[in-house]
């Protein structure tokens, strides 16, 4: 059920599910990544529904659930590309300080993520003070960690 503020809906994302190519590669990576982003390991759950060729691993937080799911067998060989129509371009997680972006840069790199762009300010983005790190998971899905503060 959507939250309503006056006569308009308040945009609140309940959960995100991303299909990965290989759960045996993705699960160990996300088990290390999600705690860095505020998800508690004891809140992780998983399920398999064989008749739907569906394996899901969900990381829960009171504000958002994030899940990775298996592809259908016939689609496993497809390449991930964020510019394909209908694809997720990237997913951004906001943090409260530039120091936190810098700290997460070191930690994300240590778990094997591909750093696409090290932390820096993006004056061409809004709002002013946009400071971000871009990285990809082991299968090429792109993420961002961003802070909108100019403080250092």
Secondary structure in CASP SS format (residue, H / E / C, confidence):
PFRMAT SS
TARGET T0000
AUTHOR 0000-0000-0000
METHOD secondary structure of the structure
MODEL  1
X C 1.00
X C 1.00
X E 1.00
X E 1.00
X E 1.00
X C 1.00
X C 1.00
X E 1.00
X E 1.00
X E 1.00
X C 1.00
X C 1.00
X C 1.00
X C 1.00
X E 1.00
X E 1.00
X E 1.00
X E 1.00
X E 1.00
X E 1.00
X C 1.00
X C 1.00
X H 1.00
X H 1.00
X H 1.00
X H 1.00
X H 1.00
X H 1.00
X H 1.00
X H 1.00
X H 1.00
X H 1.00
X H 1.00
X H 1.00
X H 1.00
X H 1.00
X C 1.00
X C 1.00
X C 1.00
X C 1.00
X H 1.00
X H 1.00
X H 1.00
X E 1.00
X E 1.00
X E 1.00
X E 1.00
X E 1.00
X E 1.00
X H 1.00
X H 1.00
X H 1.00
X C 1.00
X E 1.00
X E 1.00
X E 1.00
X E 1.00
X E 1.00
X E 1.00
X E 1.00
X E 1.00
X C 1.00
X C 1.00
X E 1.00
X E 1.00
X E 1.00
X E 1.00
X E 1.00
X E 1.00
X E 1.00
X C 1.00
X C 1.00
X H 1.00
X H 1.00
X H 1.00
X C 1.00
X C 1.00
X C 1.00
X C 1.00
X C 1.00
X C 1.00
X C 1.00
X C 1.00
X C 1.00
X C 1.00
X C 1.00
X C 1.00
X C 1.00
X C 1.00
X C 1.00
X E 1.00
X E 1.00
X E 1.00
X E 1.00
X C 1.00
X C 1.00
X C 1.00
X H 1.00
X H 1.00
X H 1.00
X H 1.00
X H 1.00
X H 1.00
X H 1.00
X H 1.00
X H 1.00
X H 1.00
X H 1.00
X H 1.00
X H 1.00
X C 1.00
X C 1.00
X C 1.00
X E 1.00
X E 1.00
X E 1.00
X E 1.00
X E 1.00
X E 1.00
X E 1.00
X E 1.00
X C 1.00
X C 1.00
X C 1.00
X C 1.00
X C 1.00
X C 1.00
X C 1.00
X C 1.00
X C 1.00
X E 1.00
X E 1.00
X E 1.00
X E 1.00
X E 1.00
X E 1.00
X C 1.00
X C 1.00
X C 1.00
X C 1.00
X C 1.00
X E 1.00
X E 1.00
X E 1.00
X E 1.00
X E 1.00
X E 1.00
X C 1.00
X C 1.00
X C 1.00
X C 1.00
X C 1.00
END
